C-alpha cells in the first residue's frame, strides 16, 4: 500500500493483477453461488468455472487458476469414466464425492481469492459504506480476521505434534485416533473459541461499536475494472435467470 496526500492509503496492484473493491467481490460471490445451482450439465458448469478462473487470473492468481482448471478437468474425466458403473455402491460414492468437489470448487476458489486479496481494513470500510447494522459489521470483521489466525494456529499445532510423531492425516486418524483427536483436534477447537473471543474484544477496542462517525485510512471505491466485471457477470447472471424462467434446462 502507498500513502498519498492527506494520509489516505491506496492499495497497489497485487501479484500483477487488478485490484477490485470488496463490495464487487461480495456481489460476485452471491451471483456465483446462485449460478452454480441453476444448471446441471457439464458444459454449463464448465462455463461458470472458466469464468471464475478468468476472474482469478485477472486478479493476479494465475497459477491458482491453472491448478483449479486442472482439478476440474480431472474431476470431469473421472465422472465420465465411472458413470457406466454407477450400480456399484463404492463407485457411486466416489462419483458423488467427485461431483460435489466439482460443484463447490468455483465458489471455494473465488472465496479464497477474495479473502487473500482483501485487507481487513478495506473489508470493514466496505461494510460501513454499505450502511449495514453495526452488529453485522462487528461480526463480519471478526469472521474475516478468524481465517488467517486459525491457519496460523493450525500450523503451530501441527508443528508441535509432529515432533511427538503425531500428524493429522488419514493414517493417524486410522491407527492413532485417540491421540490425533486429543492432541490436535481438541486444541484446535479450543483455540478457535479463544480466538473468536479475543478478536471480538479487539474489534470493540478499535471502536467499531462507537456511535460516532467512522473514518478509514484505506480508500475504496468502484473503479473501471469493477464496473466492467460487474456488467459482465451480472449480464450473464440475468441471462441465465431469464432462460431458466422460460423453462430451458441448462
C-alpha positions in Angstrom: 0.0 0.0 0.0 1.2 3.6 -0.6 0.5 6.8 1.2 -0.7 9.8 -0.7 -1.5 13.4 0.3 -3.9 13.7 3.2 -2.9 10.5 4.9 -5.0 8.2 2.7 -3.6 4.8 1.7 -4.3 3.4 -1.7 -3.9 -0.3 -2.5 -1.4 -1.2 -5.2 -1.8 -3.9 -7.7 -1.4 -7.4 -6.1 0.6 -10.0 -7.8 0.5 -8.0 -11.1 -3.3 -8.3 -11.0 -6.1 -5.8 -10.9 -7.5 -4.7 -7.5 -11.2 -4.9 -7.0 -13.5 -3.3 -4.5 -14.6 -5.6 -1.6 -18.2 -4.9 -2.5 -17.6 -6.2 -6.0 -16.2 -9.4 -4.6 -19.3 -9.8 -2.3 -21.6 -9.4 -5.3 -19.6 -11.9 -7.3 -19.8 -14.5 -4.6 -23.6 -14.1 -4.3 -24.1 -14.3 -8.0 -21.8 -17.3 -8.5 -23.4 -19.1 -5.5 -26.7 -18.9 -7.4 -25.3 -19.6 -10.8 -23.7 -22.9 -9.8 -27.2 -24.3 -8.9 -29.1 -23.0 -11.9 -27.7 -25.6 -14.3 -26.7 -29.3 -14.1 -25.0 -30.0 -17.4 -21.2 -30.4 -17.6 -20.9 -27.7 -20.3 -22.8 -25.2 -18.2 -20.7 -25.9 -15.1 -17.5 -25.7 -17.2 -18.6 -22.3 -18.5 -19.2 -21.0 -15.0 -15.9 -22.4 -13.8 -13.9 -20.9 -16.7 -15.5 -17.5 -15.8 -14.3 -17.9 -12.2 -10.8 -18.9 -13.4 -10.7 -15.8 -15.6 -11.5 -13.6 -12.6 -8.7 -15.3 -10.6 -6.3 -14.7 -13.5 -7.2 -11.1 -13.9 -7.0 -10.7 -10.1 -3.4 -11.9 -10.0 -3.8 -15.6 -9.1 -2.9 -17.1 -12.4 -1.2 -20.2 -11.0 -4.2 -21.0 -8.8 -6.5 -20.5 -11.8 -4.4 -23.0 -13.8 -4.3 -25.5 -10.9 -8.1 -25.3 -10.4 -8.7 -25.8 -14.1 -6.6 -29.0 -13.9 -8.6 -30.2 -10.9 -11.9 -29.5 -12.6 -10.7 -31.4 -15.7 -9.6 -34.4 -13.6 -13.0 -34.5 -11.8 -14.9 -34.3 -15.0 -12.8 -37.1 -16.6 -13.3 -39.3 -13.5 -17.1 -38.7 -13.7 -17.2 -39.7 -17.3 -15.1 -42.8 -16.7 -17.0 -44.2 -13.8 -20.5 -43.2 -14.8 -21.3 -46.5 -16.6 -20.5 -48.4 -13.3 -22.9 -46.5 -11.1 -24.6 -49.7 -10.0 -21.7 -50.4 -7.6 -22.1 -48.8 -4.2 -18.4 -47.7 -3.7 -18.2 -46.3 -7.2 -21.4 -44.3 -6.7 -19.8 -42.9 -3.5 -16.7 -41.9 -5.5 -19.0 -40.3 -8.2 -20.9 -38.3 -5.5 -17.6 -37.1 -3.9 -16.1 -36.0 -7.3 -19.4 -34.3 -8.3 -19.5 -32.4 -5.0 -15.9 -31.3 -5.4 -16.6 -30.1 -9.0 -19.8 -28.3 -7.8 -18.2 -26.3 -4.9 -14.8 -25.8 -6.4 -15.7 -22.5 -8.2 -17.2 -21.0 -5.0 -14.2 -22.2 -3.0 -11.5 -20.7 -5.2 -13.5 -17.4 -5.5 -13.9 -17.1 -1.8 -10.2 -17.9 -1.2 -9.2 -15.3 -3.8 -11.5 -12.7 -2.1 -10.1 -13.3 1.4 -6.4 -13.3 0.3 -6.7 -10.1 -1.8 -8.8 -8.1 0.6 -7.3 -6.2 3.6 -9.4 -6.3 6.8 -9.5 -2.5 6.9 -10.8 -2.4 3.3 -13.4 -5.0 4.1 -14.6 -3.1 7.2 -14.7 0.1 5.2 -16.8 -1.6 2.6 -19.3 -2.8 5.2 -19.6 0.8 6.6 -20.3 2.1 3.1 -23.0 -0.5 2.6 -24.7 1.0 5.7 -25.1 -2.4 7.4 -26.2 -2.7 11.0 -23.3 -2.3 13.5 -23.7 -5.9 14.8 -23.3 -7.3 11.3 -20.1 -5.2 10.8 -18.5 -6.3 14.0 -19.4 -10.0 13.3 -18.1 -9.7 9.7 -14.9 -8.1 11.0 -14.3 -10.9 13.5 -15.1 -13.7 11.0 -12.8 -12.1 8.3 -9.9 -11.9 10.8 -10.5 -15.5 12.0 -9.4 -17.3 8.9 -5.7 -16.3 8.8 -5.4 -16.6 12.6 -6.9 -20.1 12.6 -4.5 -21.0 9.8 -1.5 -19.9 12.0 -2.8 -21.8 15.0 -3.3 -24.9 12.8 0.3 -24.7 11.5 1.7 -24.2 15.1 -0.3 -27.2 16.5 0.8 -29.4 13.6 4.5 -28.4 14.0 4.4 -29.1 17.8 2.6 -32.5 17.4 4.9 -33.6 14.5 7.8 -33.5 17.0 5.9 -36.1 19.0 5.3 -38.3 16.0 1.6 -37.4 15.6 0.3 -36.0 12.4 -3.3 -35.1 11.3 -3.8 -37.3 8.3 -5.8 -40.3 7.3 -3.2 -42.7 8.6 -3.0 -41.1 12.0 -6.8 -41.0 12.3 -6.9 -44.7 11.4 -4.1 -46.0 13.6 -3.9 -43.3 16.3 -7.5 -41.9 16.6 -7.4 -41.1 20.3 -4.1 -39.3 20.1 -5.0 -37.4 17.0 -8.3 -36.1 18.4 -6.8 -35.4 21.9 -3.6 -33.6 20.8 -4.6 -32.0 17.5 -8.3 -31.5 17.0 -9.3 -30.6 20.6 -6.6 -28.0 21.0 -7.6 -26.5 17.6 -11.3 -26.2 18.6 -10.3 -24.6 22.0 -8.0 -22.2 20.1 -10.8 -21.3 17.8 -13.1 -20.4 20.7 -10.4 -18.3 22.3 -9.6 -16.6 19.0 -13.2 -15.6 18.5 -13.4 -14.0 21.9 -10.1 -12.2 21.5 -11.0 -10.9 18.1 -14.4 -9.7 19.3 -12.7 -7.8 22.1 -10.1 -6.4 19.7 -12.9 -5.1 17.4 -14.5 -3.3 20.4 -11.1 -1.8 21.4 -10.8 -0.5 17.9 -14.0 1.4 18.3 -16.3 -0.4 15.9 -19.2 0.0 18.3 -18.6 3.7 18.6 -21.8 5.6 17.7 -19.9 8.4 16.1 -18.7 8.8 12.5 -16.1 6.3 11.5 -13.1 7.0 9.3 -10.7 4.7 7.5 -7.1 5.2 6.2 -7.8 2.8 3.3 -9.5 4.4 0.3 -12.0 2.1 -1.5 -14.3 2.8 -4.4 -15.7 1.3 -7.6 -13.2 1.7 -10.5 -13.4 0.9 -14.2 -12.4 -2.8 -13.7 -15.2 -3.1 -11.0 -17.8 -1.7 -13.3 -16.7 -3.8 -16.3 -16.6 -7.1 -14.3 -20.0 -6.4 -12.6 -21.6 -5.7 -16.0 -20.1 -8.9 -17.4 -21.1 -11.2 -14.6 -24.4 -9.6 -13.8 -25.4 -9.7 -17.5 -24.6 -13.4 -17.6 -26.5 -14.0 -14.4 -29.5 -12.1 -15.7 -29.4 -14.1 -19.0 -29.2 -17.4 -17.2 -32.1 -16.5 -14.9 -34.3 -15.4 -17.8 -33.5 -18.7 -19.7 -34.4 -20.7 -16.6 -37.7 -18.8 -16.1 -38.6 -19.6 -19.7 -38.2 -23.3 -18.8 -35.0 -24.1 -20.7 -32.8 -26.6 -18.9 -29.1 -25.9 -18.7 
